[in-house]
Amino acid sequence: MSERMNDAQLVKLTAAQMADKLKAGEVTSRELVQAHINVIAAAEPELKAFLSVSATEALKTADEVDRRRAAGEELPEMAGVPVAIKDMIVTKGIETTAASRILQGWIPPYDATVVEKLKANLMPILGKTNLDEFAQGSSTEHSAYFPTHNPWDTERVPGGSGGGSACAVAAYEAPLALGTDTGGSIRQPGAFTGTVGVKPTYGGVSRFGAIAMASSLDQIGPVARTVLDAALLHEVIGGYDERDSTSIPEPTPAVVKAAREGQKMDLSGLKVGVVKELSGKGYEDVVSHNFEHAVELLKSMGAQVSEVSLPNASYAMPSYYVLMPSEVSSNLARYDGMRYGLRMMPPADVAQTSANMMAYTREAGFGSEVKRRILLGTYALSAGFYDKWYGSAQKVRTLIIRDFEKAFEKVDVLVSPASPTTAFKLGEELTDPMTMYLNDVATIPANLAGIPAMSLPMGLGNGLPTGFQIMAPAKHDDMMYKPAAALEAAFAKEAGEASELPTSKWADQAAQNADVSSAEADKINQVEKAEAVDAALKAFPGVRVTKAEEK
């Protein structure tokens, strides 16, 4: 019998390797889950990737997997492999806040469709990850509770809005995670943390149970450390859902097969288009250098590469920042203190009306970035400005969709950097919204067009990860997995024997510590969350805090 692997060795396995070892009986799900809990306990004082940890529930699921496997049952491929979930996705019985004060303490009575699928596949849920409030931001600094730190350099941001999921996966706190991507919120954090982030085709993964930010743009997708791992999770969560009116009534493309095919590093006949408008000026030199090198690697594997133009791509950012806030303004109108979440009653000397209660609740419950976008959206939708702003932005969106359609008549996939820069320092762009928004310049076009897109690591620049983006035609998600897996294999071959990453230090630390109890793990970051809310609400003297009743 082989010697038991320690925590560091267990968590450094890929998700695919974990699944194989579980099936072979070389490791138990409890061992895997406990190892990740131990890493979470070691890392969270510095990283703050999780808003809540559900260790007790995760171990319960792990024990069920181990019991059923020991009894000889045939289990789903990913059974027993743990996963983390962005706190923008509803989880029954587990607090779901969207990283906002206005939803603090809300325990959903139902699961999102993707969570139901995770549970049906017996994947233990480690906890809920941090994000920019209501997924509005590019750094995870706009969380109402605390910012998340990049495991490559804890003085830098992990990207956003899904920095928590990307950080957790990069730091070996979880092998897999779910994120949501409205304008790049899976892919840009992927670029900043050296992880693989996938935005599936719009409608390819159910949005039922995803807290709405901008409904025509939002999409749930996988976060992983390898392309194959992302594909395995993609196939678990993908597929038609009658509860989502935008869900595509077709099977999920064979993304796992495509990823395995790509590992052979043969891209003969694949036509790749380099998007002219998504590179060059405004992109850091290290990003441009790594991107050009990645394109050369594609060529060396037989891909036919040419430059392709998306003439209206330069209008993607301004049109997005009209359309997205407009939908935010509409979607967030429901948070009024009446039905669920935070309720702030006015001071005694203010009329105790429902209108005043709503005003105080939204003032105290929403952060500055959310308020900014609500105001922008309300203005864009107001009488006299609807056609000028919102209507014009929708027309530009149509032009961008047509640009992609024409481009895909010439090539199979499109490529660009995933982000124009490497991770910036915490606080560096917090007071400059326009600079912050520009972080998503390369990712936004795919959301406007509803096409699938992926970010994968393409090497380091000044010691920090950079990301390579691949885009494919709608409903052909598999087409981006093959070149992605091939490029990943080419980078691995080029690098030779893998060296220890700075992101693994907490895993190494956990291997030397005793197991953390589930009760202790369930309390991680809870005191910090409560203190953050208490501190924020002190700005409203005389206001009484209550809890809206679920109706």
ChimeraX attribute file (.defattr): number of C-alpha atoms within 10 A of each C-alpha:
attribute: neighborCount
match mode: 1-to-1
recipient: residues
	/A:1	4
	/A:2	5
	/A:3	6
	/A:4	11
	/A:5	14
	/A:6	16
	/A:7	25
	/A:8	22
	/A:9	13
	/A:10	22
	/A:11	28
	/A:12	20
	/A:13	16
	/A:14	19
	/A:15	25
	/A:16	20
	/A:17	14
	/A:18	25
	/A:19	20
	/A:20	15
	/A:21	15
	/A:22	22
	/A:23	19
	/A:24	10
	/A:25	13
	/A:26	14
	/A:27	18
	/A:28	22
	/A:29	29
	/A:30	22
	/A:31	20
	/A:32	26
	/A:33	30
	/A:34	24
	/A:35	25
	/A:36	28
	/A:37	29
	/A:38	26
	/A:39	30
	/A:40	28
	/A:41	23
	/A:42	21
	/A:43	24
	/A:44	19
	/A:45	11
	/A:46	13
	/A:47	22
	/A:48	25
	/A:49	35
	/A:50	28
	/A:51	28
	/A:52	23
	/A:53	28
	/A:54	22
	/A:55	26
	/A:56	17
	/A:57	17
	/A:58	25
	/A:59	24
	/A:60	13
	/A:61	23
	/A:62	26
	/A:63	19
	/A:64	17
	/A:65	26
	/A:66	19
	/A:67	14
	/A:68	12
	/A:69	19
	/A:70	11
	/A:71	9
	/A:72	9
	/A:73	10
	/A:74	10
	/A:75	14
	/A:76	15
	/A:77	17
	/A:78	21
	/A:79	26
	/A:80	32
	/A:81	29
	/A:82	30
	/A:83	28
	/A:84	28
	/A:85	28
	/A:86	30
	/A:87	34
	/A:88	29
	/A:89	26
	/A:90	27
	/A:91	25
	/A:92	14
	/A:93	12
	/A:94	21
	/A:95	21
	/A:96	25
	/A:97	27
	/A:98	29
	/A:99	28
	/A:100	25
	/A:101	27
	/A:102	28
	/A:103	22
	/A:104	22
	/A:105	16
	/A:106	18
	/A:107	18
	/A:108	18
	/A:109	11
	/A:110	14
	/A:111	19
	/A:112	19
	/A:113	23
	/A:114	27
	/A:115	23
	/A:116	15
	/A:117	15
	/A:118	21
	/A:119	15
	/A:120	12
	/A:121	19
	/A:122	22
	/A:123	24
	/A:124	29
	/A:125	28
	/A:126	28
	/A:127	27
	/A:128	31
	/A:129	31
	/A:130	36
	/A:131	40
	/A:132	33
	/A:133	27
	/A:134	25
	/A:135	33
	/A:136	27
	/A:137	27
	/A:138	29
	/A:139	35
	/A:140	30
	/A:141	27
	/A:142	27
	/A:143	25
	/A:144	27
	/A:145	26
	/A:146	20
	/A:147	23
	/A:148	36
	/A:149	26
	/A:150	33
	/A:151	30
	/A:152	23
	/A:153	18
	/A:154	15
	/A:155	16
	/A:156	21
	/A:157	29
	/A:158	39
	/A:159	35
	/A:160	33
	/A:161	35
	/A:162	37
	/A:163	38
	/A:164	35
	/A:165	38
	/A:166	42
	/A:167	35
	/A:168	34
	/A:169	28
	/A:170	29
	/A:171	29
	/A:172	27
	/A:173	33
	/A:174	33
	/A:175	28
	/A:176	28
	/A:177	30
	/A:178	30
	/A:179	31
	/A:180	33
	/A:181	27
	/A:182	26
	/A:183	34
	/A:184	34
	/A:185	35
	/A:186	34
	/A:187	38
	/A:188	43
	/A:189	34
	/A:190	37
	/A:191	33
	/A:192	32
	/A:193	33
	/A:194	30
	/A:195	30
	/A:196	32
	/A:197	36
	/A:198	36
	/A:199	34
	/A:200	30
	/A:201	27
	/A:202	25
	/A:203	27
	/A:204	32
	/A:205	27
	/A:206	26
	/A:207	25
	/A:208	22
	/A:209	19
	/A:210	25
	/A:211	22
	/A:212	23
	/A:213	24
	/A:214	22
	/A:215	17
	/A:216	17
	/A:217	23
	/A:218	25
	/A:219	30
	/A:220	30
	/A:221	29
	/A:222	30
	/A:223	39
	/A:224	31
	/A:225	28
	/A:226	24
	/A:227	32
	/A:228	27
	/A:229	21
	/A:230	30
	/A:231	26
	/A:232	22
	/A:233	24
	/A:234	27
	/A:235	17
	/A:236	20
	/A:237	23
	/A:238	25
	/A:239	19
	/A:240	19
	/A:241	20
	/A:242	11
	/A:243	12
	/A:244	15
	/A:245	13
	/A:246	18
	/A:247	19
	/A:248	20
	/A:249	13
	/A:250	13
	/A:251	12
	/A:252	22
	/A:253	18
	/A:254	17
	/A:255	24
	/A:256	21
	/A:257	15
	/A:258	22
	/A:259	26
	/A:260	17
	/A:261	17
	/A:262	24
	/A:263	20
	/A:264	14
	/A:265	22
	/A:266	17
	/A:267	21
	/A:268	13
	/A:269	11
	/A:270	20
	/A:271	18
	/A:272	27
	/A:273	24
	/A:274	21
	/A:275	20
	/A:276	16
	/A:277	17
	/A:278	23
	/A:279	21
	/A:280	13
	/A:281	10
	/A:282	11
	/A:283	16
	/A:284	15
	/A:285	14
	/A:286	19
	/A:287	26
	/A:288	21
	/A:289	13
	/A:290	20
	/A:291	23
	/A:292	15
	/A:293	14
	/A:294	22
	/A:295	19
	/A:296	13
	/A:297	18
	/A:298	23
	/A:299	17
	/A:300	15
	/A:301	19
	/A:302	15
	/A:303	19
	/A:304	17
	/A:305	19
	/A:306	14
	/A:307	13
	/A:308	20
	/A:309	16
	/A:310	20
	/A:311	14
	/A:312	18
	/A:313	24
	/A:314	15
	/A:315	16
	/A:316	23
	/A:317	19
	/A:318	12
	/A:319	22
	/A:320	23
	/A:321	19
	/A:322	23
	/A:323	25
	/A:324	25
	/A:325	27
	/A:326	26
	/A:327	21
	/A:328	24
	/A:329	24
	/A:330	17
	/A:331	16
	/A:332	19
	/A:333	10
	/A:334	11
	/A:335	19
	/A:336	23
	/A:337	25
	/A:338	18
	/A:339	14
	/A:340	21
	/A:341	24
	/A:342	26
	/A:343	27
	/A:344	26
	/A:345	23
	/A:346	24
	/A:347	16
	/A:348	10
	/A:349	7
	/A:350	12
	/A:351	12
	/A:352	12
	/A:353	11
	/A:354	14
	/A:355	12
	/A:356	16
	/A:357	22
	/A:358	19
	/A:359	17
	/A:360	21
	/A:361	26
	/A:362	22
	/A:363	15
	/A:364	22
	/A:365	26
	/A:366	20
	/A:367	21
	/A:368	12
	/A:369	18
	/A:370	23
	/A:371	18
	/A:372	14
	/A:373	20
	/A:374	22
	/A:375	15
	/A:376	19
	/A:377	23
	/A:378	19
	/A:379	19
	/A:380	23
	/A:381	22
	/A:382	13
	/A:383	9
	/A:384	10
	/A:385	13
	/A:386	16
	/A:387	14
	/A:388	11
	/A:389	19
	/A:390	24
	/A:391	17
	/A:392	14
	/A:393	21
	/A:394	17
	/A:395	12
	/A:396	20
	/A:397	23
	/A:398	13
	/A:399	19
	/A:400	23
	/A:401	22
	/A:402	15
	/A:403	17
	/A:404	25
	/A:405	15
	/A:406	14
	/A:407	19
	/A:408	19
	/A:409	9
	/A:410	13
	/A:411	20
	/A:412	19
	/A:413	22
	/A:414	24
	/A:415	28
	/A:416	25
	/A:417	30
	/A:418	33
	/A:419	31
	/A:420	27
	/A:421	24
	/A:422	27
	/A:423	25
	/A:424	18
	/A:425	17
	/A:426	19
	/A:427	14
	/A:428	12
	/A:429	16
	/A:430	17
	/A:431	9
	/A:432	10
	/A:433	13
	/A:434	10
	/A:435	12
	/A:436	15
	/A:437	15
	/A:438	16
	/A:439	24
	/A:440	22
	/A:441	22
	/A:442	27
	/A:443	30
	/A:444	24
	/A:445	29
	/A:446	29
	/A:447	26
	/A:448	25
	/A:449	23
	/A:450	23
	/A:451	23
	/A:452	26
	/A:453	30
	/A:454	34
	/A:455	33
	/A:456	31
	/A:457	28
	/A:458	24
	/A:459	23
	/A:460	15
	/A:461	17
	/A:462	8
	/A:463	11
	/A:464	20
	/A:465	23
	/A:466	32
	/A:467	33
	/A:468	27
	/A:469	27
	/A:470	25
	/A:471	31
	/A:472	26
	/A:473	25
	/A:474	19
	/A:475	20
	/A:476	21
	/A:477	27
	/A:478	21
	/A:479	23
	/A:480	26
	/A:481	31
	/A:482	27
	/A:483	27
	/A:484	28
	/A:485	24
	/A:486	25
	/A:487	26
	/A:488	22
	/A:489	18
	/A:490	19
	/A:491	16
	/A:492	13
	/A:493	11
	/A:494	10
	/A:495	11
	/A:496	8
	/A:497	8
	/A:498	8
	/A:499	7
	/A:500	8
	/A:501	11
	/A:502	13
	/A:503	22
	/A:504	20
	/A:505	18
	/A:506	22
	/A:507	27
	/A:508	18
	/A:509	15
	/A:510	23
	/A:511	21
	/A:512	12
	/A:513	12
	/A:514	8
	/A:515	15
	/A:516	18
	/A:517	14
	/A:518	18
	/A:519	12
	/A:520	12
	/A:521	18
	/A:522	19
	/A:523	14
	/A:524	21
	/A:525	20
	/A:526	15
	/A:527	9
	/A:528	14
	/A:529	18
	/A:530	14
	/A:531	12
	/A:532	15
	/A:533	18
	/A:534	12
	/A:535	9
	/A:536	15
	/A:537	17
	/A:538	11
	/A:539	10
	/A:540	15
	/A:541	9
	/A:542	13
	/A:543	20
	/A:544	14
	/A:545	15
	/A:546	13
	/A:547	18
	/A:548	17
	/A:549	12
	/A:550	12
	/A:551	6
